Amino acid sequence: MNRRQFLGGAGAITLVLAGGGIWRSTEQGVFRRARGDAYTPWYDWRESEGTPLALVKAGILAANPHNTQPWAFRVTEDRIALYADRSRHLGSFDPFRREMYLGLGCVLENMMQAAGPNGYAASLTVVPGELQLAQPSDGMALVAELKLEAAKITRNPLFEFIERRHTQRGPYRDIRLEAAQRSGLLAQAEDERVGIHLFEEREERERFGSVVVRATRAIIDDHVMVADSERWFRHSRRDIEKYRDGPTLDAAGLSPVMTALAKILPRPDAETNHRYWLDATEKVQVPTAPALGLILVDELYDIEQTLAAGRTWQRMHLWATTQGLAMQPLNQPVERVDREAELGGDPAARRDLEALLPGERCRPTFAFRVGVAESAAWPSPRRNVADTLLEGGVISSGGGKA
């Protein structure tokens, strides 16, 4: 933001407050960014140390699509079962529920990272299968199970950064990745069926960026996708505290002045809101990224590979946080791949992605950017663990420590 934009934004805030908007600044939490009960899971996640519940508390801090938090758990003394809460879906944004399972893979990774520091050895079993176009919109589906055994406490740096990992949607600095950062990111692909490809040269970043922008335009021209996305957006503090999920203004990557102004002004309609998203994508997120990337899988709709790709993204994001790097999904092209498959029309997005990696057999399932952010990222709201637990489990109060 330049000086003129800053002064204009500050002036607008002054006018709104002078015109009777002070009550709204309080109602909207204008001057309290990412604070309140909806954010307590980020700060109390270690209170159940040494129990299975500690792993779940780490799990719910994972990345997930549109902050839908599509998870539920059944917890006993020696097992954690992870379920997909199919009611928390994105509709036409995710007709195969591929992104839902990517997010569930992120949950699994956080829980696996939390096992050793809480005195457990965890063995993971996932439910195999193929993601289908016809998906139920309610009920629970078993995704995976962690079997826990008491073990010696081990520490790892990724666990320590779980609470610091946040998506940064604002501008990044013009600083190229160092060789060690590049190799460290690529090393997070531990499953042989998952690959990572980084785009760092100017011309390839421009080609990649044009694919992302084109996909974003296609999304905002699709009224069904816009409606399915908009229903998750939480504009008011009241909605944030009520639902404790969804995208928020605090996490949108805006400057402090523009965040305050957006909170004070009335909520824009869905079309306008998504045009702001396009503007941010085209003018901030794509052009300021020193590196863009894709996570690749052999089979796009294979459940095991989708979970593994989600685990890879979470591990990458945690590792990047240890290095002072910021990351953000830019998954619009793959969302359009799914949507075009649902509609049965021209697979334009698939062609665009294939052109980025000519001759590559694997399929992109996740697109992202990485770099050094100009400012710190803010957390997104989270539901309480108690609201994610299914009946029939026994919450352990004993120690898994050894």
Buried (B, 14 or more C-beta within 10 A) or exposed (E): BEEEEBEBBEEBBEEBBEEEBEEBBEBBBBEEBBBEEBBBBBEEBBEBBBBBBBBBBBBBBBBBBBBBBBBBBBBBBBBBBBBBBBEBBBBBBBBBBBBBBBBBBBBBBBBBBBBBBBBBBBEBEBBEEEBEEEBEEEEBBEBBBBEBEBBEBEEEEBBBBBBBBBBBBBBBEEEEBEEEBBEBBBEBBEBEBBBBBBBBEEEBBBBBBBBBBBBBBBBBEBEEBBBBBBEBBBBBBEBBBEBBBBBBBBBBBBBEBBBBBBBBBEBBEBEEBBBBBBEBBBEBBBBBBBBBBBBBBEBBBBBBBBBBBBBBBBBBBBBBBBBEBBBBBBBBBBBBBBBBBBEEEEBBBBEBBBEBBEEBEBBBBBBBBBBBBBEEBBBBBBBBBEEBBEEEBEBBEEEBBE
